[in-house]
Amino acid sequence: MDQKEALQTYIEATQTHAAQSVHGEDAKKINQAYDRIEESVRVLMQSEEGKAELKQLLQSPIGYVRVWTAMVLTAEEPRACKKILKEAAKGTGVWAGTVRTFLEEWKKGKLNSAFS
């Protein structure tokens, strides 16, 4: 997977993962989306250009993309990511609960990012 494909896959998979989690529809789709996110992040984090593209997604107008990116980049951009995660954690439902749990574990020092 090249960097351009990884970025597009990442954006699509973050939306699928979060939306499926919110609606609790299909665990298989949720797991597949997670795997695609993880694979894409590995490709993007291999280069400074890929990291820069991810950092730009912290400004995405798509909430799921922005929040997933904040979970991925907590070690790289802690201040910006914390703000995004705190805002998302104010919501209700499964997705907000997931974000709250991530935020709590990150604050305890148990996580550096969604994949560490």
Contact map, one row per residue, 1 for C-alpha under 8 A:
11101100000000000000000000000000000000000010000000000000000000000000000000000000000000000000000000000000000000000000
11111100000000000000000000000000000000000010000000000000000000000000000000000000000000000000000000000000000000000000
11111110000000000000000000000000000000000011000001000000000000000000000000000000000000000000000000000000000000000000
01111111000000000000000000000000000000000000000000000000000000000000000000000000000000000000000000000000000000000000
11111111100000000000000000000000000000000000000000000000000000000000000000000000000000000000000000000000000000000000
11111111110000000000000000000000000000111011000000000000000000000000000000000000000000000000000000000000000000000000
00111111111000000000000000000000000000010001000000001100000000000000000000000000000000000000000000000000000000000000
00011111111100000000000000000000000000000000000000000000000000000000000000000000000000000000000000000000000000000000
00001111111110000000000000000000000110010000000000000000000000000000000000000000000000000000000000000000000000000000
00000111111111000000000000000000000110011000000000000000000000000000000000000000000000000000000000000000000000000000
00000011111111100000000000000000000000000000000000000000000000001000000000000000000000000000000000000000000000000000
00000001111111110000000000000000000000000000000000000000000000000000000000000000000000000000000000000000000000000000
00000000111111111000000000000000110110000000000000000000000000000000000000000000000000000000000000000000000000000000
00000000011111111100000000000000110010000000000000000000000000011001000000000000000000000000000000000000000000000000
00000000001111111110000000000000000000000000000000000000000000011000000000000000000000000000000000000000000000000000
00000000000111111111000000001100100000000000000000000000000000000000000000000000000000000000000000000000000000000000
00000000000011111111100000001110110000000000000000000000000000000000000000000000000000000000000000000000000000000000
00000000000001111111110000000100000000000000000000000000000000010000000000000000000000000000001000000000000000000000
00000000000000111111111000000000000000000000000000000000000000010000000000000000000000000000000000000000000000000000
00000000000000011111111111101100000000000000000000000000000000000000000000000000000000000000000000000000000000000000
00000000000000001111111110000100000000000000000000000000000000000000000000000000000000000000011000000000000000000000
00000000000000000111111100000000000000000000000000000000000000000000000000000000000000000000111000000000000000000000
00000000000000000011111110000000000000000000000000000000000000000000000000000000000000000000000000000000000000000000
00000000000000000001111111100000000000000000000000000000000000000000000000000000000000000000000000000000000000000000
00000000000000000001101111100000000000000000000000000000000000000000000000000000000000000000000000000000000000000000
00000000000000000001000111111100000000000000000000000000000000000000000000000000000000000000000000000000000000000000
00000000000000000001000111111110000000000000000000000000000000000000000000000000000000000000000000000000000000000000
00000000000000000000000001111111000000000000000000000000000000000000000000000000000000000000000000000000000000000000
00000000000000011001000001111111100000000000000000000000000000000000000000000000000000000000000000000000000000000000
00000000000000011101100001111111110000000000000000000000000000000000000000000000000000000000000000000000000000000000
00000000000000001000000000111111111000000000000000000000000000000000000000000000000000000000000000000000000000000000
00000000000000000000000000011111111100000000000000000000000000000000000000000000000000000000000000000000000000000000
00000000000011011000000000001111111110000000000000000000000000000000000000000000000000000000000000000000000000000000
00000000000011001000000000000111111111000000000000000000000000000000000000000000000000000000000000000000000000000000
00000000000000000000000000000011111111100000000000000000000000000000000000000000000000000000000000000000000000000000
00000000110010000000000000000001111111110000000000000000000000000000000000000000000000000000000000000000000000000000
00000000110011000000000000000000111111111000000000000000000000000000000000000000000000000000000000000000000000000000
00000000000000000000000000000000011111111100000000000000000000000000000000000000000000000000000000000000000000000010
00000100000000000000000000000000001111111110000000000000000000000000000000000000000000000000000000000000000000000000
00000110110000000000000000000000000111111111000000000000000000000000000000000000000000000000000000000000000000000000
00000100010000000000000000000000000011111111100000000000000000000000000100000000000000000000000000000000000000000000
00000000000000000000000000000000000001111111110000000000000000000000000000000000000000000000000000000000000000000000
11100100000000000000000000000000000000111111111001000000000000000000000000000000000000000000000000000000000000000000
00100110000000000000000000000000000000011111111011101100000000000000000000000000000000000000000000000000000000000000
00000000000000000000000000000000000000001111111101100000000000000000000000000000000000000000000000000000000000000000
00000000000000000000000000000000000000000111111101100000000000000000000000000000000000000000000000000000000000000000
00000000000000000000000000000000000000000011111111100000000000000000000000000000000000000000000000000000000000000000
00000000000000000000000000000000000000000000111111110000000000000000000000000000000000000000000000000000000000000000
00000000000000000000000000000000000000000001001111111000000000000000000000000000000000000000000000000000000000000000
00100000000000000000000000000000000000000011111111111100000000000000000000000000000000000000000000000000000000000000
00000000000000000000000000000000000000000001111111111110000000000000000000000000000000000000000000000000000000000000
00000000000000000000000000000000000000000000000111111111000000000000000000000000000000000000000000000000000000000000
00000010000000000000000000000000000000000001000011111111100000000000000000000000000000000000000000000000000000000000
00000010000000000000000000000000000000000001000001111111110000000000100000000000000000000000000000000000000000000000
00000000000000000000000000000000000000000000000000111111111000000000100010000000000000000000000000000000000000000000
00000000000000000000000000000000000000000000000000011111111100000000000000000000000000000000000000000000000000000000
00000000000000000000000000000000000000000000000000001111111100001100100000000000000000000000000000000000000000000000
00000000000000000000000000000000000000000000000000000111111100001110110000000001100000000000000000000000000000000000
00000000000000000000000000000000000000000000000000000011111110000100000000000000000000000000000000000000000000000000
00000000000000000000000000000000000000000000000000000001111111101100000000000000000000000000000000000000000000000000
00000000000000000000000000000000000000000000000000000000001111100100000000000000000000000000000000000000000000000000
00000000000000000000000000000000000000000000000000000000000111111100000000000000000000000000000000000000000000000000
00000000000000000000000000000000000000000000000000000000000111111110000000000000000000000000000000000000000000000000
00000000000001100110000000000000000000000000000000000000000001111111000000000000000000000000000000000000000000000000
00000000001001100000000000000000000000000000000000000000110101111111100000000000000000000000000000000000000000000000
00000000000000000000000000000000000000000000000000000000111111111111110000000000000100000000000000000000000000000000
00000000000000000000000000000000000000000000000000000000010000111111111000000000000110010000000000000000000000000000
00000000000001000000000000000000000000000000000000000000000000011111111100000000000000000000000000000000000000000000
00000000000000000000000000000000000000000000000000000110110000001111111110000000000000000000000000000000000000000000
00000000000000000000000000000000000000000000000000000000010000000111111111000001110110000000000000000000000000000000
00000000000000000000000000000000000000000000000000000000000000000011111111000000100010000000000000000100000000001100
00000000000000000000000000000000000000001000000000000000000000000001111111100000000000000000000000000000000000001110
00000000000000000000000000000000000000000000000000000010000000000000111111111100100000000000000000000000000000001000
00000000000000000000000000000000000000000000000000000000000000000000011111111100110000000000000000000000000000011000
00000000000000000000000000000000000000000000000000000000000000000000000111111100000000000000000000000000000000011000
00000000000000000000000000000000000000000000000000000000000000000000000011111100000000000000000000000000000000000000
00000000000000000000000000000000000000000000000000000000000000000000000011111111100000000000000000000000000000000000
00000000000000000000000000000000000000000000000000000000000000000000000011111111110000000000000000000000000000000000
00000000000000000000000000000000000000000000000000000000000000000000000000001111111000000000000000000000000000000000
00000000000000000000000000000000000000000000000000000000010000000000010000001111111100000000000000000000000000000000
00000000000000000000000000000000000000000000000000000000010000000000011011001111111110000000000000000000000000000000
00000000000000000000000000000000000000000000000000000000000000000000010001000111111111000000000000000010000000000000
00000000000000000000000000000000000000000000000000000000000000000000000000000011111111100000000000000000000000000000
00000000000000000000000000000000000000000000000000000000000000000110010000000001111111110000000000000000000000000000
00000000000000000000000000000000000000000000000000000000000000000010011000000000111111111000000000110010000000000000
00000000000000000000000000000000000000000000000000000000000000000000000000000000011111111100000000010010000000000000
00000000000000000000000000000000000000000000000000000000000000000000000000000000001111111110000000000000000000000000
00000000000000000000000000000000000000000000000000000000000000000010000000000000000111111110000100100000000000000000
00000000000000000000000000000000000000000000000000000000000000000000000000000000000011111111000110110000000000000000
00000000000000000000000000000000000000000000000000000000000000000000000000000000000001111111000100000000000000000000
00000000000000000000000000000000000000000000000000000000000000000000000000000000000000111111100100000000000000000000
00000000000000000000000000000000000000000000000000000000000000000000000000000000000000001111111110000000000000000000
00000000000000000000010000000000000000000000000000000000000000000000000000000000000000000011111110000000000000000000
00000000000000000000110000000000000000000000000000000000000000000000000000000000000000000001111111000000000000000000
00000000000000000100110000000000000000000000000000000000000000000000000000000000000000000001111111100000000000000000
00000000000000000000000000000000000000000000000000000000000000000000000000000000000000011111111111110000000000000000
00000000000000000000000000000000000000000000000000000000000000000000000000000000000000001001111111111000000000000000
00000000000000000000000000000000000000000000000000000000000000000000000000000000000000000000011111111100000000000000
00000000000000000000000000000000000000000000000000000000000000000000000000000000000010011000001111111110000000000000
00000000000000000000000000000000000000000000000000000000000000000000000000000000000011001000000111111111000000000000
00000000000000000000000000000000000000000000000000000000000000000000000000000000000000000000000011111111100000000000
00000000000000000000000000000000000000000000000000000000000000000000001000000000000000000000000001111111110000000100
00000000000000000000000000000000000000000000000000000000000000000000000000000000010011000000000000111111111000000000
00000000000000000000000000000000000000000000000000000000000000000000000000000000000000000000000000011111111100000000
00000000000000000000000000000000000000000000000000000000000000000000000000000000000000000000000000001111111111100000
00000000000000000000000000000000000000000000000000000000000000000000000000000000000000000000000000000111111111111000
00000000000000000000000000000000000000000000000000000000000000000000000000000000000000000000000000000011111111000000
00000000000000000000000000000000000000000000000000000000000000000000000000000000000000000000000000000001111111100000
00000000000000000000000000000000000000000000000000000000000000000000000000000000000000000000000000000000111111110000
00000000000000000000000000000000000000000000000000000000000000000000000000000000000000000000000000000000111111110000
00000000000000000000000000000000000000000000000000000000000000000000000000000000000000000000000000000000110111111101
00000000000000000000000000000000000000000000000000000000000000000000000001100000000000000000000000000000010011111111
00000000000000000000000000000000000000000000000000000000000000000000001111100000000000000000000000000000010000111111
00000000000000000000000000000000000000000000000000000000000000000000001100000000000000000000000000000100000000111111
00000000000000000000000000000000000001000000000000000000000000000000000100000000000000000000000000000000000000011111
00000000000000000000000000000000000000000000000000000000000000000000000000000000000000000000000000000000000000111111
